[in-house]
Amino acid sequence: MATTPSTLSYIFPSTNTSRRRFLITSNWPSHQRPTEEQPCSSSACYQGAVQSYGLQKQRVQLNSISKAMRTRRHGSVGRQKKGLIRCNIELQDFIGGDLIKLDLGQWLSDVEEHKALAIYSPHEGGYEGRYLTRLKYQGYHFLDLTARGLGDPETTLTKFHPVCPAHVGKQPIARWYFPPEVDYRLSLLPPDAKGLVVWIIEAKVLSKAELQFLALLPTLRPNVRVIAECGNWRKFMWKPLKEIAGLS
């Protein structure tokens, strides 16, 4: 049934003796709206307004329910897609991968065979400590250096090298000479020590020529082993330093 806008009249008392009439249009059905010939009373207008408000409220509720159903449907589809993801879970994930390392034997054999290794540890750090501790159990002593302040590796490790302390613009520029780091540490090793491990962090900033010298350092000093941190990987891994430096 077609609906036509009807005219409702509200009569409000005013301060003067005259009365003011306000006309309001609505879209009520013809069988519910009052006739235009007879002005509606205040109770009829109030009931019509309540019915209109009820219809609007029901429409809002239906819109919210349909929106919630669409959101729930899209969420279920997303959960089904997420369920298709597969993660590679190993035995070490259940028993503590940072405590049990099944490749420590291979690690020790590679250190003795290649004498210079390039290691790649996870970004969060901490895993390389297990391998360092195992070398310490074997009787090795450590010389920890950073590649960013190393300077020339050949001069710093095997020759007398100058060091200029900061003068802050007030003192004259002085130059101090230090002994070779590797030879000095080798002279301080106890008799029962197995050797010296030169552990260099941030070795990824070194050039190819500097990595080649570090790979040849165990040849110049037989009791020296070199471990260079050349980058990061998802798990702890290592390669011969000669292979990384392009000597093999």
CORUR-V368596 format. One line per field, one symbol per residue. phi: phi as a letter, one per 30 degrees, with the letter a starting at -180 (. if undefined). A space follows every 50 residues. Layout:
phi->???
This chain:
phi->.dcbdcccccccdcdcddcccccbcbcddddcdddddcdddddddddddd dddddddddddddddddddddddddddddddddddccdccdddccjddcc cdcddddddddddcibbccbcdddijddddddddddddjdcbbcbcddcd idedddcbbdbdbcddchiccddcbcccdedddddddcddddddlbcccc chdddddddddddddcddddbddcbcbcdclbadbdbbbddddddicc
